[in-house]
Amino acid sequence: MNIVCTKKFLKLVNYIKKRIKINVIYYKKKKFSDTEIIIKFKQNIKKKKIIILYTMQKPISESIVEILLLINILKSNKIIIFCFYLAYTRQDKKEKFYPLIGIEFLIKLLKFYGVYKILTFESHSMLDVGFFKNIKLMNEIKKELKYKTNKPLLIFPDKGSYMRNKFYFKNFSFLIIKKQRNWEKTKVISYKSNIKNPKGMKCIIIDDILDTGGTILSTLKFCKKIKMKKFQIYIIHPLLSDNRFFLNLSKLRLNVKIFSYNTTFKKNFNLKILDINKKILKELLII
């Protein structure tokens, strides 16, 4: 198995090396003063099958250019991309005056440049066929909940989150937030629950992406109004684009713990990181 990545993945690579035989090829990214980037390898790449370990980070446009440069350097090989966080998955439907579906365009672009297959964790998009594999982590969260918490109330920040994940939490009490969203802010207006009185229960909020934190904060504010005070939040992709999130969270004066799989390699002492190395290894063995 031939793996291409940066030294950012060193800890994961060492974990994999102890369990299976792999050949690791590291590359370096150099950035010029105008933010233009160049990719450098220390050796010629002549392998039949290559797996690129990757994750997209801010600025996303730079991440896309980086992966396209990599693909073109390695284009004589069979390329599989294991991208832990894949951008544009939130753009999974057509909007008024914006007919382009972002994730479909990105997938077509990668396929056009010769990528054989792409894998990612918990894509916001429902797309999951053939060339594109969406690896679900909700079973891992379900195991965590059974181990740590007795009969929690699951809170889904919107109907889409509930529809994507309801299969995994059939026997749980739940609450679905109904909200209004525009370009500037999110406002919670009501909720729907399968229990009569959710007040005072221990709450678990599950969401795939924590970006600016607007959705999580508006959900917590609403829950505080109906006398909920203790929360555990499970996040797959902690983008954390707004540094004020944790400051605004502290102002709510609620008991909140945040757990994350940290697919974006964000370092933040406010996050408790959950391990997915076993899951990654399992997927690599299937490829």
C-alpha positions in Angstrom: 0.0 0.0 0.0 1.5 3.4 -1.1 0.4 6.4 0.9 1.1 10.1 0.0 0.7 12.8 2.6 2.4 15.6 4.6 4.1 15.2 7.9 0.8 16.4 9.5 -0.4 12.8 9.2 2.7 11.4 11.0 1.0 10.2 14.1 -1.7 8.4 12.0 0.9 7.0 9.7 2.9 5.5 12.6 -0.3 3.9 13.9 -0.9 2.3 10.5 2.7 1.2 10.1 2.5 -0.8 13.3 -0.4 -2.8 11.9 0.1 -3.2 8.2 2.9 -2.8 5.7 2.8 0.5 3.9 5.2 2.7 1.8 4.8 6.3 2.8 5.8 9.2 0.5 5.8 12.6 2.1 5.5 15.9 0.2 6.1 19.5 1.2 4.0 22.5 0.3 5.8 25.8 -0.2 3.9 29.1 -0.3 5.1 32.2 -2.1 4.5 35.8 -0.8 1.4 36.2 -3.1 0.0 32.9 -1.6 0.7 30.9 -4.7 1.7 27.3 -3.7 4.1 24.7 -5.1 4.2 21.0 -4.2 7.6 19.2 -3.8 8.6 15.5 -3.6 12.0 14.2 -2.6 11.7 11.2 -4.9 10.1 10.1 -8.2 6.7 8.6 -7.8 6.3 5.4 -9.9 3.6 3.4 -8.1 0.6 1.7 -9.6 -1.8 2.6 -6.9 -1.6 5.7 -4.6 -3.7 6.7 -1.6 -3.6 10.4 -0.8 -4.4 11.2 2.9 -5.8 14.7 2.9 -8.1 17.1 4.7 -9.3 20.5 3.6 -8.6 23.6 5.7 -8.9 27.3 5.5 -8.4 28.8 2.9 -10.5 26.2 1.1 -9.6 27.5 -2.3 -5.9 26.8 -1.5 -6.8 23.3 -0.4 -8.5 22.6 -3.7 -5.6 24.0 -5.7 -3.2 21.8 -3.6 -5.1 18.6 -4.3 -5.4 19.4 -8.0 -1.6 20.0 -8.2 -1.1 16.7 -6.4 -3.4 14.8 -8.7 -1.5 16.2 -11.8 1.9 15.2 -10.4 0.7 11.7 -9.7 -1.6 11.3 -12.7 0.3 8.3 -14.1 -1.0 6.3 -11.1 -4.3 5.0 -9.9 -5.2 7.7 -7.4 -7.5 7.3 -4.4 -8.1 10.3 -2.2 -9.0 9.8 1.5 -10.1 13.3 2.3 -11.2 13.4 6.0 -13.0 16.7 5.6 -14.3 17.5 2.1 -15.4 21.0 1.5 -18.5 22.1 -0.4 -20.6 19.2 0.9 -22.9 21.8 2.5 -23.7 23.1 -1.1 -25.7 19.9 -1.9 -28.8 21.5 -3.4 -29.8 24.2 -5.8 -30.6 27.6 -4.4 -32.6 30.4 -6.0 -30.4 32.4 -8.5 -27.6 29.8 -7.8 -28.3 26.7 -9.8 -24.8 25.1 -9.3 -24.5 22.3 -6.7 -21.1 22.9 -5.2 -20.2 19.3 -4.2 -21.3 17.8 -7.5 -19.0 20.3 -9.3 -16.1 19.5 -7.1 -16.6 15.7 -7.5 -16.8 16.1 -11.3 -13.6 18.2 -11.2 -11.6 15.6 -9.3 -12.9 12.8 -11.5 -12.1 14.7 -14.7 -8.4 15.1 -13.5 -8.1 11.4 -13.1 -9.1 10.5 -9.5 -10.3 6.9 -9.3 -12.1 7.1 -6.0 -12.7 9.6 -3.1 -13.5 8.7 0.5 -14.6 11.2 3.2 -16.2 11.2 6.6 -19.8 12.3 7.2 -20.4 14.3 4.1 -23.2 16.8 4.6 -24.4 15.7 1.2 -26.5 12.6 0.7 -24.3 11.7 -2.3 -22.8 8.2 -1.7 -22.4 6.1 -4.8 -19.7 4.5 -6.8 -16.8 7.0 -7.2 -17.7 8.8 -4.0 -17.8 7.0 -0.6 -19.4 8.7 2.4 -18.1 7.0 5.6 -20.5 7.4 8.5 -19.3 7.9 12.0 -22.7 8.0 13.7 -22.3 4.4 14.9 -19.1 5.5 16.7 -21.1 8.3 18.4 -23.9 5.8 19.3 -21.3 3.6 21.0 -20.0 6.6 23.0 -23.5 7.5 24.1 -24.3 4.0 25.3 -21.1 3.9 27.3 -21.3 7.4 28.9 -24.9 8.4 29.2 -28.1 6.8 30.4 -31.1 7.7 28.3 -30.1 11.1 26.9 -32.2 13.5 24.9 -30.8 13.8 21.4 -31.0 17.3 19.9 -30.7 17.7 16.1 -30.0 21.3 15.1 -32.3 21.0 12.0 -34.5 18.6 10.1 -31.7 17.7 7.7 -29.5 16.5 10.5 -32.3 14.4 11.8 -33.1 12.9 8.4 -29.4 12.0 7.8 -29.0 10.3 11.1 -32.3 9.0 12.4 -31.5 5.4 11.3 -28.7 5.2 13.9 -30.8 6.5 16.9 -34.1 4.8 16.5 -34.7 4.1 20.2 -33.5 7.5 21.6 -35.6 10.4 22.7 -35.1 13.3 20.4 -35.8 16.9 19.7 -35.6 18.5 16.3 -34.9 22.3 16.1 -36.9 24.3 13.6 -35.0 27.4 12.6 -34.9 30.3 10.2 -31.6 31.0 8.6 -30.3 33.8 6.4 -26.8 34.9 5.3 -26.1 36.7 8.6 -27.6 34.7 11.4 -29.7 31.7 12.5 -32.8 32.0 14.6 -34.6 29.1 16.4 -38.4 29.5 16.2 -39.8 26.1 17.5 -39.0 22.5 18.1 -40.5 19.0 17.6 -40.0 16.1 20.0 -41.1 12.5 20.5 -41.5 13.1 24.2 -44.0 15.4 26.0 -41.7 17.2 28.3 -38.0 17.4 27.4 -37.2 20.0 30.1 -34.4 19.2 32.5 -33.1 16.1 30.6 -29.4 15.6 29.9 -28.9 16.7 26.3 -26.7 15.5 23.5 -26.4 17.8 20.5 -25.1 16.1 17.3 -23.9 18.0 14.2 -21.5 17.2 11.4 -19.8 20.6 11.2 -18.9 23.3 13.7 -17.9 26.3 11.6 -18.8 29.8 13.0 -20.9 28.1 15.7 -24.0 30.0 14.9 -26.2 26.9 14.7 -24.9 25.5 18.0 -25.2 28.8 19.9 -28.7 29.5 18.7 -29.7 25.9 19.7 -28.2 26.3 23.1 -29.9 29.6 23.7 -33.2 28.1 22.8 -32.6 25.0 25.0 -31.7 27.3 27.9 -35.1 29.0 27.6 -36.8 25.7 28.1 -34.8 25.0 31.3 -32.0 22.7 29.9 -28.6 23.2 31.4 -26.3 20.2 30.8 -25.1 19.4 27.3 -22.6 17.2 25.5 -22.0 18.2 21.9 -20.6 15.7 19.3 -19.0 17.2 16.2 -17.4 15.4 13.2 -15.7 18.4 11.5 -14.5 21.2 13.8 -13.7 23.9 11.2 -13.9 26.7 13.9 -13.8 29.6 11.5 -14.8 32.1 14.2 -12.4 32.4 17.1 -15.2 34.1 19.2 -17.3 30.9 19.4 -15.9 29.7 22.7 -16.1 33.2 24.2 -19.8 33.4 23.1 -20.3 29.9 24.5 -19.0 30.9 27.9 -21.4 33.8 28.1 -24.3 31.4 28.1 -23.2 29.9 31.4 -24.2 26.4 30.6 -22.5 23.1 31.4 -21.2 22.1 28.0 -18.6 19.5 26.9 -17.6 19.3 23.2 -16.3 16.1 21.7 -14.9 16.0 18.2 -13.2 13.5 15.8 -11.0 16.4 14.6 -10.9 15.5 10.9 -9.4 19.0 10.2 -6.5 18.6 12.7 -7.6 21.7 14.6 -5.8 22.2 17.9 -8.1 23.6 20.6 -8.0 22.8 24.3 -11.8 23.2 24.4 -12.3 20.1 22.3 -12.1 16.5 23.6 -10.7 14.5 20.7 -12.2 11.1 19.9 -10.0 8.5 18.2 -10.9 7.3 14.7 -7.6 5.6 13.8 -9.2 2.2 13.9 -11.9 3.3 11.5 -9.3 4.8 9.1 -7.3 1.6 9.1 -10.4 -0.5 8.4 -11.3 1.7 5.4 -7.7 1.5 4.1 -7.8 -2.3 4.2 -11.0 -2.3 2.2 -9.6 -0.1 -0.6 
